[in-house]
Amino acid sequence: MTIVVLVGTLDTKGVEYGWLRDRLRRRGVEVVLVDTGVLGAPRTPPDVPRAEVARAAGAEVERLRRAGDRGAAVTAMARGAAEVVRRLYEEGRLHGVLALGGSSGTSIATAAMRGLPLGVPKVMVSSMASGDVARYVGSADVTMMYSVVDIAGLNHVLQPVLANAVDAVAAMAHGFAAAPRALLPGDLGGGDRPVVAASMAGVTTAGTDAARERLTELGYEVLVFHVSGSGGRSLEAMAEQGHLAGVLDLTLSELADDMLGGILTAGPDRLTAAGRAGVPQVVSLGALDMVKFGPPDSVPERYADRDVRVHNPSITVVRTTETECAELGRRVAAKLRAATGPTAVCVPLRGLSTLGAPDGPYHDPAADEALFTALRRGLDGSPVDVIEQDTHINDPRFGRIAADRLHHMINSPGPGPDRGRPRRR
């Protein structure tokens, strides 16, 4: 029997959840309805009552209600929902999750979804889905659907959206029940091929592609993550969860965005998970010569005197300065020094991106050298192997050398031979 778990606040959305339940049953799907409401009585009888959800978070639902602190109640019910949903999955009583809600309902339900393994179907219908959904999706494979109107009563606009969500999750769940495909923590996947993660941007594609092709030749499955903020967070999560045999982190532009207020930041913990987990990693400095913003009119006034370039209609880039590059070099060095596993950094001396190539508009040898010098100083005497290459980051030779180095580290892990002192290749 295929089972879909519905997670929602049945005091405010009970009628809508009843509609979802009935339609799922007509699709041949059994339903487990989990109540995460706190305020009024549930408008549709749940299978897992709110008191059980609250207890799973170490709370009492009546105390949460009487306290009148909405934020605390949402936080507690999110923790409890995650625990309940995880338990249902482990018991074999969950082949997919569907939820609907506004900001609070979305926060609760997606917290539960994020606690499930990659590959388990997760569909969230939300009035928040047309905006920034990073805080809801995180690094999980949550499918977000925009409700168009608020979820406040069934009507001719909302019902087709909910019907599509039901049909989608029913099809996903039937498929998952027939052939489970969850990626569990510690699962290296790839069949007989060890899995390696690589980071890439449009301006570092050629070098990363060369590395990916070389690693594929060497027998690896390569997962490429676009450094869009969410991409970096996903890479970090997979390294932390034990899915990766190695990391080829050639593109670090998310660190520049984090430091300078760009829009594609992956947060301050970027470039730390592989090091904490002891996963072999080869790192480079791709796209640290720029910070990314939205359309041109979104670039802060303080950058008006910089070399501003339109990357595409949604992304505008600004060249990083010598001072900023030096600070980025110090930050990269500090993160790599803390690594517990074998680590190397490949330095492309002739440029960090297509824009920073010798004939490109962002070619700035002084700024690049400030980055390199700070990196060298920060890693001097450390176990990190510094490999300086007299190439551009998009030179295929650069990608192949980085790939070969990672392959060597995976198969004979240990500290680099030069302990932070640069070598030329």
N, C-alpha and C positions, 0 to 999 in steps of 0.2 A: 504494500500500500504506500503510495506517495503521500508525504505529509508536508504541508506548508505551515509554518508558524507565523501567526499574526501578532505583532507587538504594538500596543497602542493604549491611549488614554480613553477608556470606555466611558468616563463620565462626560466628556465633551465630544467624543467621536464615536460613540457606541452605535448609532444608527448606520453610519458609514461602514464601520467594521462588520456589522451584521450583514450588510449588502455584499461586502467582499467575501465573507465566509460562505454565504449561500451560493455565490457565483463560482467560487472555487470548487465547492462540492459538485456543482453541475459539470465541472471539468474533470471529474473523477479524482479529486484531490481531497484527502482528509485534512482537517484543520485543527490546530491547537491555538486557542486564542488566549493571549497573555495580557492581563490588565495592568497597566502602569499608571493609572490615574490615582489621584489622592483626594480630590475635593468632593464632588458629589457622588451619588450612587451610580454604579455602572448601568448603562442603558441597554446593554446586551450581556447576557450571562457569560462569564469567562470560563475557560478550562483551568487556567492558572490564576487564582485571585490575587489582588494587589497585596494582600497581607503576606502571601508567600514570597512575592517579589521583594517587598521591603525587608523581610527576614533574611533573604539571601544577601542583602547588603548590610546586615547587622543592625537594622532599624525596625521601628514599629510604625505602621502606617498611621495609626491614630495620633501618635506624637508628632509625626510629620505634618498632619493636617492641622492640628491645634497650634503648632508653632507659627503657622502663617508665613513661613519663609519659603517662597516659591523656588528660589535658587537652590536652597538646601534640599528641598523635596525632589527637584528634578535630578540633582546630582546623585542622591541616594537611589532613586528608582532606576537611573541609568546603570549604576553599579549592579543593582539587583537583577535587572533585565539581562545584563550581560552574563551573569552567573546562571540564571535560569535557562537562557538560550543555549549556552555552552553545554549545560547538563543534558538538555534535550537532544542536542547533536550527539553527544557521547553515548546516549542511550539508543541511538538509531531512530529517534522520533522526529527528525528534522531533515528535509531534503531541500528546503528553501525557506527564505524569510521575506515577508512583505509587510510594509508599514506605510502609514500616511500621517501627516501632521504638519503643524506650523513649526516655529523655532524650537519650542520645548519638546514637542513630540518627536521632531527630527533628531534633536540631541539625544534623547533617550534611546530611540530605536537604532540609530546608527552606531551608538556606543555598543549595543548588543551585536550588531552586524560585524563591527570591526574586531570583535573577539573570536569570530569564527575563522577557520582556515581559508586560505585562498582557494577559490574554485567552488565553494558552496554558494549557490545562487542567493543574491541579496538585492532586493528592489525597494527603493524608498521614493514614495510619491510625496512631494513637499512643495509648499508655497515658497520655500527658500531656494529652490533648485535653479532659479534663473540668475542667482548672484554667485558670490564666492562660496563654493561648497567645500573648500579644503578642510575646514575644521570638522566637517561631517564625514568626508570620505577618508581622510588621512592617507594611509598607504594601502588601504583595502580595496577590493574589487566590488565596491558598492555601485549599483546602477541607480542614478538619480533621475527622476521624472518630474518635470515641472507641472504643478496642478493647474496652472493658469489662473484660476480663481481660488479664493481661500476655501479651506475644507470646512465648510459650515453649512451642512445640509446638501442633500442630493439635488442636482439640477442638470439641465441639458448640456451644460459645458463640462461639469465635473465627471458625469457618469461615463462618457466615452474615454476619458483619461484613465479612470479607475478600471474600466473594462479592458483596456490595453494592458494595464499593469497586471491584472489577473491572468490574462492570456499569456503574457510574457513569463511570469513566475511559474505558472502551471507547466508550460512547456519546458522551462529550465529544470524544474523540480522533477518532472517525469524523466528527463534525460539523466539527471544526477542520480536518481534512485536506481536507474537501470545500470549505470556505469559511474560510480563515485569517482571524482577526480580532484578531491581535496588535496592541497599541498600542505602537509603537516610540518610543524617546526622540526628542523633538523633533516628534512627530506631534501637531498641534493638533486633529486629528479634527473631528467635527461636520459633515463635508461642506463646504458653502459657509459655514457659520457658525463664527466664531471661538469658542473655548471659554474660559469664565470660571469660576473657582471661587468659592464663597461658603461662609462658615462660619455655623452656626446651632445654637441650642439650643432646647429647648421654650419657654424664657422669652424668646426673641428671635424667635420664629417669624413674628409678624405683620410686623415691620419687614423681615426678610429676605425674606419672601414678596413684599412690595411691590417690593423691589429686584429680585428674580428676575423678576417679571412685567414690570417696566420693561425690564430687559436683554433679555428674550425679545422684547419689542416692537421693540427696537433691532436685533435680528438675531443675538443671541448664543445659544449653547447654554450653559446654566448648570448646573454640577455643584455640588450642595449637600453639604457635609460636616458631619456631626454632631460637635460638639466633645466627643467621648467619650474623648479620648486617642488612640485609633487613628485617629479621623477627622482630627484635627489633623496627625498624622504622615503620613497619606495626602495631605492637601493640600500639605504641605511637599514631599513626594517628587514630586508631579506638577509643582509649580512648578520644582523643581530639575532635573527631567528634560526641561523644555522643552515640556510639554504645554499650557501655559496662555497665553492672550493677556493675561489680567489676573486680579487677585485682589480680591474684595470680602470682606475679612476683618472682618466686623462683630461677631464674638463671640469673646472672648479668655479665657473662663473657665478654659481649660487652664493659662494663666499663673498664675492664682490658686492652682490645685491644685498646680502645680509648686512654688510658693513656700511654701505652707502645709501641704503633706503630704496634699492631697486625692487621691482615687483616680483621677481622670480627667485626669491630666497627660499631655501630649504630649512632655515632656522640655524641657531648657533651650534647645534650638534652635528652639522654636516661634516663629514670626513673624520668621524670618530668611531663608528660602529665596528668596522672591520678591525681597527686597531684594538678595541676593547675585547673583541671576540678572538683575537689571535689569527685572523684570516690573512693569508698572504696577500699583499697589495702592492701594486705598482701604480704610482701617482704621477701626474704631470700638472702643468699650470695652464691648461687650455682655457682661453677666453677670460683670463684675469685682466686683460687689457681693456675691459669694458664693463659697464654696469647697464642694466636694462630697465627701461620704463615702458609705459603704455604708448598711446599715440603721441605725436609731437607736443600737443598742448598740455600733456600731463607731466612733462619734464620740469622738475623744480627750477625756480628762477635762479637759484644759486649755481646752476650748471649752464647758464645762458652763454657764458664766454668760452665754453668747451667746444670741442669738435663733436657735434651732434649729428648722428646719421640715422635715417629711417631704414630699419631692417626689413620691415613689412608694415602694412597698415596698422597692425596691433602692437608692434614692438619698435621702440626707438632706443638707440644705444648711445652711450656717452663714454669717451675715452678716460680711463683712470690716469691719475697724475703720478709723478715720481714719488711723492710723499705717500700717496695711497698705496702704490705698488709695494713700497718698502714695508708698510704695515701688513699688507696681505702676505708678504713673504714671511714675516715674523709669525703670523697666525698659522700659516700652513706648517711651518717648522714646529711650532709648539704642539699642534695636533699629531704630527707624525712622530715626534719624540715620545709621546705617550703610548704609542702602539706596543702591544705585547707580542705581536707576531712579526714575521719577516716582512720588511718594508723597504721599498726603493722608490726614489723619485727621479724621473727622467726630465731633464731640463732642455727644452728646444731653444737653442741660443739665437736662432734666426727669426723667431716670431711665434706668437701664441694663438693666432687666429688668422682667417683669411684677410681680415682688415689690417692685422698687424704684420703681414708679410713685408719683406723689404720694399716692395713697390706699392704697398697698401697705404690708405689714409691714416691708419693708426700705428704706422711704423714709428717707434720712439725708442731708440736704443738706450737713452738715459733712463727712461722709466722702466724698461725691461731689466736693465742692469741693476737698478735699485731693488727690484723684486728678487733677482738672482742672488745678489749680495746678502740681503737679509735672510734668505733661505739658507745659504751656505753657513752663515754665522750661527743661525739658530740650530743647525743640525751638526755643527762641528763637534766631534767626539761622541756622537750618538751612534747607535747600531744601524741607522738608516743609510742605505747605500745611495749615494748621489751620482747619477750618470748624466754627464753633460754631453749633448749631441750637437754637433755643428750643422744642424738642419732646422727647417721650419717644422712646426707641429703637424702640418698636413703632408709632409714628405712621407711617402710610403715606407722609406727606410726607418723613419722614426717609429711608426706604428709596429713594424715587424720586430725591431729591437726591443720595444716595450713588451710585446707579446712573448718573445723568447725569454725575456727576463722573468716574467710571471710564471711561465711554464717551468723554468728551472727552480723557482722558489717553491712552487707547489710540490714538486717532486723531490726536492732536497731542502726543506725549510730550515732556516737558521739565519743568524745575523749576517748582514752584508759584509763583504771582506774589507771594506775601506772605512767603516764606522764614521759616516758623515762627511768624509773628505771627497771632493768631486773628482770624477774620472772623466776624461774625454773619450768619445767614441767617434 
